[in-house]
Amino acid sequence: MITRIVMVDDHLIVLDGLRRLIETQPDLHVVATCTSARGALEVIAAEPVDIVLLDLKMPEMSGLEFVRHVRTNHPELTVVVLTADLSDEDFAEASRHGIKGIVMKEQAPVVLFDCIRAVVAGNSYFMDSSLNAAFFRIRERENERDRVLRLLTPREAEVSRLAALGLRSREIGQTLGISPGTVKLHLHSIYNKLDIATRVELANLSRKLELGVDRHP
């Protein structure tokens, strides 16, 4: 079976070199090369594509914006990230939106070929040891975040987020339309559930676990 690939990078030299490398493989075919994420969206809307090979650092529409769009509008499409630099935050965002493969640009071509074939087979592929370490750090943080959110009611999660921003009970109450006394009751419940004693601890935990971040696209 031939895997149909769209490549997205804002450097023409990179695109041309990658296309030549990929097309040395009999099971891989480059459908199109695009210098923008928007151009890639036009291609995948018009032609059958299996994989998009994408650099996250793109002008106008970023790679992560592209990934979010694809997840919503083309859930059957697989995206592989090929990048020179990747922060933990970008990695976490990409992972949340279903990225199954990430390859660093300094790695050998065979790593990219192996990654493409692995994700086509339904597997994940993170070859670089630093990416593996980031993956486990992020997974642990996500698991802890889920555990905490299961303990808190939706209202308690809102109070936690606002308290982490430094708002006092009166300000939280005004924001949520409840009394300062009710806010204090919520805070007392939050402290008990999370085994903490101060707003500083709550703020640190909220920032660490991104308790106030909406994860839905």
N, C-alpha and C positions, 0 to 999 in steps of 0.2 A: 504494500500500500504506500502511495506517495503522500507525504505530509506537505500540505500547502502552507507557505509561510509569508507573512507580511512583515517587513522590517521597518522600524521607525527610529530614526536618529537625525539630528539636525546637522550632522557633518557628512558631506557627500563622500569624502574619502573613506570614512568608516563604512558607509553603506556599500560602496563599490567593493571594498575589500571583503566585507562579510558575504556579500552576494557571491563573489567568486569562490570563497571558501565553502560556503554551504552547498553550492551546486557541483562540488566535487563528489558529493554524496548521492548515490543513485536513488535513495529513498526520500530525499528532501528536495523541494522545489520552491523557489522564491516567486511568489505571485506578483509582488510589487515592492518597491522601496519608496519610503515616504520621508520627507524632511519635517513633517509636522504631525501631531496626533490627529488633528482635524482631517488631514489628508488621508490618514489611515482609516478613519471612520467612514469616509466616502468609499474607500475600497471594500471594506468588509460589508458595507451595505449593498454592494453591487456584485460581489464575487464570492464563491465558496472559499472559506479560509479555515484552516485548522488551528494555527498558532500565530500570535503576534509577538514578535521579538522587539522589545521596547527599551529605550533609555528613559529613565525617570526624569532626567533633567532636560526638559524641552521648553522652548519659548511658547508664549501664548497659552495654549492648553497643556498643562503639565502631564507627566506620565501618570501620576496618581489620579488626576481628574479623568484621564482616559480610562484607567482601570475601573474607577467607580462607574463610569458610563457603560463600559462593556459588561460589567457584572449585572447591571440593571437591564440593559437592552439586548445583550448577546450572551446570555449565561452559558451557552454551549461552547463558547470560544475560550481557548486557553491562552494565557499571557505569560511569557517568559521575560524576565528583566535582565538586561545586559547593561551594566553600569560600571563607571570608574570609582564611584564613591557612594556609600549607602549608610545613612545614620540609623541608629536603633529606632528612631521615630518613624522614618520612612519605611524601614523593614516591617515594623509593627503594622503600619497602615496598609502596606502591600499584602501582608499576610491576612489581615482581616478581610480583605477584598478578594481573597482566593488565589493569590499568586502562588503557583506550585513550583516554580523554578527561578533561581537567581544565579547568574554567572558574573564574575568580575572580569573587566575587560583585559586585565593583565594575564588571565589564565590562557592555557593552550587551547587551540581550536577543538581538539578532541573532547574537552570538557563541555563545550557548547553543544557539540553533536550528541554527547551522552545525555545532557540535560534535556534536549528536545525530545529524544527518544523515550526518556524516562517519563516525562509528563504526558506524552502521547499515550503511553501505556497505563496512565492513571496514577503515577507515583509522584512524589515530591522530590526535588533535587536541589540541595544546597551544598555545593562542593567545598566552598571556602570554610576553613575552621572557624574564622571569626563570625561567619554567618550562622554556623551551627550553634555557636555559643550565644549569639543574639537570639536565635530562635528559641532556645531553652529559657533564656532570661525572660523573654516576652511571654512565652507560654506560662511560666510560673506566675508572672504578674497578672496575666489575664485570668488564670485560675483563681488567684487570690481576690481579684476584683469581683469575679462572679460570686465567690463565696460571701464576700461582704455585702453585695447587693441583694443576695438571697436573705440575708439577715435583716436588712432594713426595709421598711415600708417605702413606697414611692415618696410620701411626704418627708420621711426621715432622710431620704437621699437628697431631696431638694434642700432641706435645712442644712445638711452636711456641706453641700456645695456652696451655699451662701455663707456659712460660717467660715469655710476655708478661704473665702475671698476677703475676710476681715470684717464682715457686717456684724453689728451688735444685734441683740435679741429684738430690740424695737425696730431696727431697720429690716431684719428678716421678716418680722411680723407684717410690716407695711408692704413688703414685696409680695408676700404670699397671702395677704388678706386674713391673717390670724393674729391673735393677741400675743404680746411678749410672754405672758405666762404660759401659753400653749407652746411657744417656741422653746421655753426652758424645759418643759415636760418632754418635748421631743429630744432635746439635747441630752437630758438625763437618760432617756431610753437608749439613745445612740451610744453614749459612753458605756453603759452597762453591756450592750450587745457586742461592742468592739473591744471591751476590756481596756479602755483608756480613761484618762481622768481630766484632761485639759483640752482647750480649743487648739492649742499649739499641736498637740498630738493628732487631733482630728484634721487640722490643716495639712500636716505633713502626710498623713495617710491619704487624704483626698487628692493631693497633688501626685503622690506616688502612683496611685491606682487610677487616676483620671476619673474620679467618681462623678464629676460634673460634665463629662464629655458625652455628647450624643453619638453613638456608634452607627446609627442607621444612615444609609446614603440619602 
